[in-house]
Amino acid sequence: MLDSSFEKLQSAIGYRFRDPNLLLEALTHSSYAREASDHSRDNEQLEFLGDAVLNFLVSARLAEAFPEYEEGKLSRARASLVAAAHLGRVAAKLSLGEYLRFGRGEEKTGGRTKVALLANALEALVAALYRDGGLDAARHFVNQFVLPTDLVACADDLFSIDYKSTLQEYLQAERLAPSEYRVVEEEGPEHQKTFTVEVVAAGNIRAQGKGATKKAAEQQAAKAALELVGVRGRNHG
């Protein structure tokens, strides 16, 4: 039987399970299953299935939204949408960590806020929805919570070159200190500002970039820094 607190989660996702044990399994970490006396199943098999279901549904939606894009470009966008960082944020918005069942050790080490565990639980939840309500139930959840409401409007973010990540990877590979960004200038009226951001990396790499948002200016600054060290950016995801 489900604890009454799970009613809140079912309400949040807009779905009531016909087989409540599937939801319970999706929210059960292996550390709990090892310690429990009730022979609970952990969520690792559901996580495995959920990963496949999620990849399929995201792939189908991307192909539908961007029929003219090549496979490589779509693959990179999909990678960003099923990445642990993104799934962890989705899980956090749903307060999924509150419902997870952990063993004592994992509970003590902050399992409820670990991004990887939250992402795994979200994949398991997708699989539980698929097994309980079929592909339509899983698709509804993915469209509502995992994918942007308007994919086409988010195209720039999905397919843009992620210069900040590339710079970070370069610095890590060279065993250099991480980069630091700061806004050095703001121009224009409140509704139409232009930001100038400076990035400093490894002590002697210094560059600036401009953009309509701080995020865009940071990307341009990182791009300029990469040009200084002769490294090309990679696609987001």
Secondary structure as UniProt FT lines:
FT   HELIX           5..13
FT   HELIX           20..26
FT   HELIX           30..35
FT   HELIX           44..65
FT   TURN            67..68
FT   HELIX           71..81
FT   HELIX           84..93
FT   TURN            94..95
FT   HELIX           96..98
FT   HELIX           104..108
FT   TURN            109..110
FT   HELIX           111..113
FT   HELIX           115..141
FT   HELIX           142..146
FT   HELIX           152..154
FT   HELIX           155..159
FT   HELIX           163..173
FT   TURN            174..175
FT   STRAND          180..187
FT   HELIX           190..192
FT   STRAND          194..201
FT   TURN            202..204
FT   STRAND          205..211
FT   HELIX           214..229
//
